[in-house]
Amino acid sequence: MKTAATNAPAAPSPYPWRWPALVALLLAEAMNLLDATIVQVAAPAVHAGLGGSVSDVQWFSTAYTLPFAVLLITGGRLGDLAGRRRLFVLGVTFFTLASVACALAPTAGLLIAFRAVQGAAAAVVIPQTIGLIKAMFEGDELSRAMGSIGPVMGLAAVCGPVLGGVLTHADLFGLSWRAAFLVNVPVALAVLALSPRLPENRAPHRPTLDWPGTALAAAGTGLLVYPLIGTDLTELPPLDWALLALGLLALAAFARHQRRTTAPLLEPTLFTHRGFLPALATSTAFFAVTNGLLTVVVLQLQLEAGQGVLAAGLSLTPWSAGLAVSSWLSGRRGARRRMMPYGLALVAAGLAVAAAGYATTAAGTHYPRLLLPALALVGLGAGLFTPAFFTLALRPLRPQEVGSAAGALNAVQQLGATLGVAVLGSTYLEGSAAAACAAAMALTALCWAVSRRM
């Protein structure tokens, strides 16, 4: 006689290729996030080689992060619709081709165009990661796999500028800054070689793509960013004010469209949580500070202090080390809410020290005083703030809201990076590094005030 245990269905076996497939996903994520910052140190060398306007230095980063920000959520919906493995492979392929095109670009204008293609491809790749991990893992292994994303993201973000400086300085095969783009090729080939190990996966219900919403978001953010690059922000001409006004109108139309459409980019229930909008604003302001400061430091060291790309890249090491140490400590403490104001206080202190160092350093070839301890303080503060912020932002959400919320937070992170490069970079180019640090301190104060409402 058969027992009930004999008749019970066997438990599904875990996906056999899940660990090699996870390596492919993490490599792709690191490669895409690395490119958001790898050009920052190399940008002055790129400008020297290709010529063009000084404001092109800002566009080398902005052209990547802007489409990355705008298309992230749509990229996730495309994976739901057409299959996440298919979109992942397609995105990595186009990213690789765009990287080669960037390395071969003969003019600054073409490089900026190819960087925009890179950013769009990254927006297709990144959203597929979480869905594919959930399709391959379960139980404790799922927690371990999801937990590996944060360290990879952090490591890629802080290593990008250093790697860009090292590769440009090494001048491998006479490639100079072009090596910063070609380094993507072997990584991408490894990812594509492992991609057959990924399972195909799509949403159980066929989603609808909100192309009007995507177009309004792209128009609004583009119109806001364009007038802020390479311009004296205290003397904006009437045309730039008109573009900023049109950008705000486009974003207002986007918000209205999201409330009325039957297929919004974001889950409508997200906005019933009191802290979600403050979380989006906090993320935008914080990453504007950190990414904008990176740009200011690199430009000042190379254009004003006479330092090479290697010195500029290595000067960011205290930032990376501080971020690594405090992120680890924050994780051990459970990433509690009180870490956020402590972290922002350290960031503000680092900015104050940097501003004082810039103000008291003579122009010319002198290395800025107090820069290294200032960057260490900023890194320590960022490491305390970031884990606590993301934990707090996602904690009250329902399971069906987490994916949409994570996409939105990643999108405004890239948007903040874009605005930071535009605003703080222009403040430096039209004023001074000390003035840019003062502007960053004002943004940090705004971040603190808004984060209290989360």
C-alpha positions, -999 to 999 in steps of 0.1 A, spaced: 0 0 0 14 34 -10 17 60 17 8 96 14 45 105 13 49 82 -17 21 100 -36 34 135 -27 49 153 -57 87 156 -56 101 190 -47 114 209 -77 151 206 -81 171 239 -80 182 254 -113 215 235 -120 234 264 -137 223 291 -112 258 300 -99 276 304 -133 245 323 -144 247 346 -114 283 353 -123 272 365 -157 245 387 -142 269 403 -117 296 409 -143 271 426 -166 258 447 -137 293 458 -127 303 466 -163 272 488 -168 276 506 -135 313 510 -140 308 529 -172 287 555 -153 319 567 -136 349 553 -155 351 583 -179 351 609 -152 388 608 -146 397 602 -183 374 630 -195 400 658 -196 423 635 -216 394 627 -240 388 664 -245 425 670 -251 425 643 -278 392 651 -295 389 688 -290 355 705 -288 339 726 -261 349 724 -225 313 716 -217 317 683 -236 336 670 -206 303 670 -187 284 655 -216 308 625 -217 292 613 -184 258 629 -188 251 613 -222 254 579 -205 235 585 -173 205 604 -188 192 577 -211 202 551 -184 179 569 -160 150 576 -183 148 541 -198 154 519 -168 118 512 -160 108 507 -196 137 483 -199 123 463 -171 88 462 -188 104 450 -221 120 421 -202 86 412 -187 71 413 -222 98 397 -245 117 375 -221 144 386 -196 172 364 -210 165 376 -245 166 413 -235 197 407 -213 217 392 -242 204 419 -266 214 447 -242 249 433 -235 255 429 -273 245 465 -281 265 477 -251 296 460 -264 292 474 -299 286 509 -285 318 505 -263 338 497 -294 323 526 -312 332 549 -283 368 537 -284 370 544 -321 351 578 -320 370 604 -341 351 634 -327 336 645 -294 301 647 -309 302 611 -321 316 599 -287 287 616 -269 262 599 -293 278 565 -287 277 571 -250 240 577 -252 236 543 -270 256 527 -242 233 542 -216 202 530 -234 217 495 -236 225 496 -199 189 505 -192 179 472 -209 205 450 -191 202 461 -155 164 456 -149 167 419 -160 190 410 -132 166 408 -103 139 389 -123 165 363 -135 179 358 -100 144 352 -86 138 327 -114 169 307 -105 171 308 -67 149 302 -38 150 302 0 183 310 17 201 309 -16 179 336 -30 188 359 -1 225 352 -7 222 359 -44 202 391 -39 227 402 -12 256 400 -37 241 428 -58 248 456 -33 286 450 -29 290 446 -66 272 479 -73 292 497 -46 325 483 -58 318 492 -94 308 527 -85 339 535 -65 364 516 -87 352 533 -120 372 566 -116 403 548 -103 403 523 -132 397 550 -157 427 569 -145 449 538 -144 440 526 -179 444 561 -194 478 566 -177 490 531 -188 485 540 -224 482 504 -234 492 499 -271 490 537 -274 453 536 -268 453 562 -240 417 569 -229 402 546 -255 412 516 -233 386 527 -207 360 517 -233 377 486 -247 380 471 -213 343 463 -216 349 440 -245 365 410 -228 340 413 -199 311 414 -222 324 384 -242 326 365 -209 290 374 -201 278 364 -235 296 331 -232 278 324 -199 244 337 -210 232 303 -224 232 292 -188 205 317 -180 168 305 -180 143 323 -201 118 341 -179 90 366 -184 61 381 -165 31 358 -160 8 386 -173 16 404 -205 23 440 -195 15 471 -216 43 495 -225 38 532 -216 56 548 -245 39 583 -240 50 582 -204 85 573 -214 86 601 -240 74 627 -215 99 616 -189 127 617 -215 117 652 -227 113 666 -192 146 654 -179 165 663 -211 151 698 -211 161 702 -174 196 690 -179 206 706 -212 205 743 -201 225 735 -170 256 722 -187 285 746 -195 265 776 -183 270 802 -156 241 792 -134 238 827 -119 233 843 -154 211 819 -174 199 835 -206 161 837 -213 162 808 -237 176 785 -210 150 796 -185 123 788 -212 138 753 -216 138 747 -179 102 758 -177 93 734 -206 111 706 -188 91 712 -156 59 713 -177 68 680 -193 74 663 -160 41 677 -146 24 662 -177 42 629 -170 29 629 -134 -6 636 -146 -4 609 -173 8 584 -147 -23 590 -126 -47 586 -155 -32 559 -177 -42 523 -173 -6 511 -178 16 534 -158 54 530 -156 52 529 -118 28 510 -96 2 536 -86 0 522 -50 36 533 -44 24 568 -40 1 558 -11 32 553 10 40 586 27 77 582 25 81 572 -12 82 606 -28 106 619 -2 128 588 -9 129 596 -46 139 632 -38 165 622 -13 181 597 -37 182 624 -65 199 650 -42 223 625 -26 237 611 -58 238 646 -73 262 655 -45 284 624 -48 287 622 -86 289 660 -90 317 661 -65 336 634 -83 335 655 -115 347 686 -97 376 669 -80 388 653 -112 385 685 -133 402 706 -107 431 682 -103 438 679 -140 428 713 -154 440 735 -125 464 716 -103 484 701 -132 480 665 -120 478 636 -145 451 610 -149 468 585 -126 472 610 -97 436 621 -102 424 585 -101 444 575 -71 434 606 -52 399 591 -50 412 560 -31 404 575 4 368 579 -8 366 543 -19 383 530 12 360 551 35 329 539 17 340 503 19 347 505 57 315 523 66 293 502 44 306 471 62 300 487 96 265 499 86 256 464 74 268 449 107 247 474 126 216 466 106 215 497 84 194 516 109 176 549 103 199 569 125 228 560 102 213 584 76 218 617 94 252 605 107 262 597 72 250 631 58 268 649 86 301 632 76 295 641 39 288 677 49 320 678 70 340 664 42 326 690 18 334 718 43 370 705 46 373 703 8 360 738 4 384 752 29 413 733 13 404 747 -22 400 782 -9 434 782 8 453 765 -20 471 789 -44 461 785 -81 486 768 -104 503 735 -99 497 731 -62 479 700 -50 447 710 -31 452 711 6 431 688 28 417 670 -3 425 634 8 410 636 43 380 655 29 373 627 4 378 601 32 351 618 52 327 619 22 333 582 16 327 573 52 294 593 52 282 578 19 289 543 32 268 550 63 240 567 44 234 544 14 226 510 30 203 526 56 186 547 29 177 518 6 167 496 35 143 522 48 130 532 14 120 496 5 110 483 39 73 494 40 65 482 4 44 453 -6 60 425 -26 43 435 -58 56 470 -54 93 463 -48 103 458 -84 87 490 -95 101 509 -66 136 496 -71 135 506 -107 123 541 -98 151 545 -71 177 533 -96 163 557 -122 164 588 -99 199 577 -88 211 581 -124 191 612 -128 207 627 -97 241 618 -111 232 636 -143 220 667 -125 250 667 -102 275 666 -131 256 694 -148 251 717 -118 283 712 -98 304 708 -130 291 741 -143 296 758 -109 332 748 -110 338 757 -147 322 791 -143 334 798 -108 357 777 -85 360 743 -68 353 760 -35 320 774 -49 311 739 -62 317 724 -27 295 751 -12 267 742 -37 272 705 -28 268 714 9 235 731 1 223 700 -17 234 679 13 213 701 36 183 696 12 189 659 13 189 658 51 157 679 53 138 657 28 150 624 42 135 633 76 100 628 59 107 592 49 
